[in-house]
Amino acid sequence: MFSSFEGADRRKEEERVRAEGRLPPGQALTLKFPVLHYGPVPHFNPATWDFRVWGQVEEEKQWTWDEFNKLPRAKIQMDIHCVTRWSKFDTVWEGISVKSMVEHGLFKIKPGSTHVMQHAEYGFTVNLPIEVVLQENFLLATHFNGEPISPDHGYPLRGVVGFIPGHEDLETPYLWKGAKWLRSLEFMTRDRRGFWEQAGYHNRADVWREERFG
């Protein structure tokens, strides 16, 4: 049951982040982590799972689950904002930064690449401009708040994008722009709309401009 004490705590915290300029227009703070996705939760088999980078890259690369977990890791604290109007603050994510992968020479992007398609289980797709994927607030995440991501939140791997306080220069899309159960990144020379974008959601999805629907 939702107690008055919990409600007071939530309102107090919401007032704090609003005063700090961290609550985007039309959003409300949640202390929970709602589960929202389309379709069933896929089964994960670490023996057969792999992650692939392909398309407009000099050489297609592929990693097994064991190999992927040995790549250079990053930990980021950021605020996440769902298009359904909830926001969760000071969440801590750990995983692999695409920006770091490129800087470490793990793969090389071809000139002319402008967008990236995230391909997830069951053929689900999400598109992003390449400059957002290469920002430090986009992560291929395996852990949330110190624990492996739960299956209904995208285990073993999900894209996650959020707002890092003090980094207003980084574009912040709504949370759906990071795909759960991620399996590959396709680098492209032109934009293609993903699953929700084809269904009418905004193609860019900037939280500060409240770009929810196209």
C-alpha positions in Angstrom: 0.0 0.0 0.0 1.2 3.5 -0.8 1.7 5.4 2.5 1.4 9.1 3.2 5.1 9.0 4.3 6.1 7.6 0.9 4.1 10.3 -0.8 5.7 13.0 1.3 9.2 11.7 0.5 8.4 11.6 -3.2 7.0 15.1 -3.2 10.0 16.4 -1.3 12.5 14.7 -3.6 10.6 16.0 -6.7 10.8 19.5 -5.3 14.5 19.1 -4.9 15.2 18.0 -8.4 12.9 20.6 -9.9 14.7 23.3 -8.0 18.0 21.9 -9.4 16.6 22.2 -13.0 16.7 18.4 -13.4 13.0 17.6 -13.9 12.0 17.9 -17.6 8.7 19.4 -18.6 5.7 17.1 -18.2 7.6 14.6 -16.0 7.0 13.4 -12.5 9.5 11.8 -10.1 9.1 8.1 -9.2 10.9 6.2 -6.4 10.1 2.9 -8.2 11.3 1.5 -11.5 8.3 0.8 -13.7 8.5 -2.1 -16.2 7.4 -1.2 -19.7 8.2 -3.1 -22.9 6.6 -4.7 -25.9 6.5 -8.5 -26.1 7.8 -11.3 -23.8 11.1 -11.4 -21.8 13.6 -13.4 -23.9 15.6 -16.3 -22.6 19.3 -15.7 -22.1 21.8 -18.4 -22.9 25.4 -17.2 -22.2 26.9 -20.0 -24.3 25.2 -18.8 -27.5 24.7 -15.1 -26.9 26.9 -12.7 -28.8 27.1 -9.0 -29.5 27.8 -7.6 -33.0 28.9 -4.2 -34.4 28.3 -4.0 -38.2 27.3 -1.8 -41.1 29.4 1.3 -41.8 32.4 0.1 -39.9 35.9 -0.8 -41.2 35.5 -4.4 -40.0 32.5 -6.2 -38.5 33.2 -7.2 -34.9 31.6 -9.8 -32.7 32.0 -10.8 -29.0 30.8 -13.7 -26.9 29.3 -13.0 -23.5 32.6 -13.8 -21.8 34.5 -11.6 -24.3 32.1 -8.7 -24.0 32.4 -8.7 -20.2 36.2 -8.3 -20.5 35.9 -5.0 -22.5 36.8 -1.7 -20.7 33.9 -0.8 -18.4 32.3 2.4 -17.3 30.0 3.4 -14.5 27.7 6.4 -14.9 25.2 8.1 -12.6 22.4 9.7 -14.4 18.7 10.6 -14.4 16.4 8.6 -16.7 13.2 9.9 -18.2 10.4 7.7 -19.6 8.1 9.0 -22.4 5.1 7.8 -20.2 6.0 10.7 -17.9 8.0 9.2 -15.0 11.5 10.2 -14.1 14.0 8.4 -11.9 17.0 10.2 -10.5 20.6 9.4 -9.5 20.5 5.9 -11.1 23.8 4.2 -11.4 24.6 2.1 -14.5 27.6 0.0 -15.4 28.6 -1.4 -18.7 30.4 -0.7 -22.0 30.6 2.8 -23.5 30.5 2.9 -27.3 32.6 6.1 -27.1 35.2 4.2 -25.2 35.1 1.2 -27.6 36.0 3.6 -30.4 38.7 5.4 -28.4 40.2 2.0 -27.5 40.3 1.0 -31.2 37.9 -2.0 -30.7 36.2 -1.0 -34.0 36.5 1.8 -36.5 33.5 3.8 -37.8 33.6 4.6 -41.5 33.4 8.2 -42.6 29.8 9.2 -43.6 28.1 7.2 -40.8 25.4 9.4 -39.4 23.0 7.1 -37.4 23.0 3.9 -35.4 20.3 1.2 -35.2 20.1 -0.8 -32.1 18.9 -4.3 -32.9 17.4 -6.3 -30.0 15.8 -9.7 -29.5 12.6 -10.5 -31.5 13.7 -8.0 -34.2 13.0 -4.9 -32.1 14.9 -1.8 -33.2 15.7 1.7 -32.0 17.4 4.4 -34.0 19.7 7.2 -32.7 22.0 9.8 -34.3 25.6 8.7 -34.1 26.6 11.7 -32.1 24.2 10.6 -29.3 25.5 7.1 -29.3 29.0 8.4 -28.9 28.1 10.6 -26.0 29.2 9.6 -22.5 25.5 9.4 -21.4 24.8 6.4 -23.7 25.8 3.1 -22.3 25.6 -0.6 -23.2 24.6 -1.5 -19.7 24.9 -4.8 -17.9 24.4 -3.6 -14.3 21.9 -1.2 -12.5 22.6 0.2 -9.0 25.4 -2.4 -8.5 23.4 -5.5 -9.5 23.0 -7.3 -12.9 20.0 -5.7 -14.7 16.9 -7.8 -14.0 15.4 -9.8 -17.0 12.3 -7.5 -17.3 14.6 -4.4 -17.5 16.7 -5.9 -20.3 19.2 -8.5 -18.9 21.8 -9.3 -20.0 22.4 -6.1 -22.0 20.4 -2.9 -22.7 21.1 0.4 -24.2 20.5 3.2 -21.7 20.6 6.9 -22.1 19.9 9.6 -19.5 20.8 13.0 -18.2 24.1 13.6 -16.3 23.7 16.6 -14.0 26.1 19.3 -15.0 26.4 18.1 -18.6 23.6 20.1 -20.2 25.6 20.0 -23.4 24.8 16.3 -23.9 21.5 15.6 -25.8 19.1 13.5 -23.6 16.5 11.4 -25.3 13.7 9.6 -23.5 14.6 6.2 -22.1 13.0 4.1 -24.9 15.9 5.3 -27.1 18.0 2.6 -25.4 16.9 -0.9 -26.4 16.4 -3.7 -23.9 17.9 -7.2 -24.7 20.3 -5.6 -27.1 22.2 -7.8 -29.6 23.9 -5.5 -32.1 24.6 -2.0 -33.3 24.3 -1.2 -37.0 26.1 1.9 -38.2 24.3 3.6 -41.1 24.8 6.4 -43.6 21.2 7.6 -43.3 18.4 7.5 -40.7 15.9 4.7 -40.5 13.1 4.7 -37.9 12.9 2.0 -35.3 9.9 0.1 -33.9 8.3 2.9 -31.8 9.4 5.6 -34.2 7.4 3.9 -37.0 4.5 3.7 -34.6 4.4 7.5 -34.2 6.8 8.3 -31.4 9.1 11.2 -32.0 12.2 10.4 -34.0 14.6 12.6 -32.0 12.8 12.4 -28.6 14.6 15.2 -26.7 13.3 15.2 -23.1 13.9 19.0 -22.6 11.9 19.8 -25.7 9.2 17.3 -24.7 9.5 15.5 -28.0 7.2 12.6 -27.2 5.3 12.0 -30.5 6.0 12.9 -34.1 
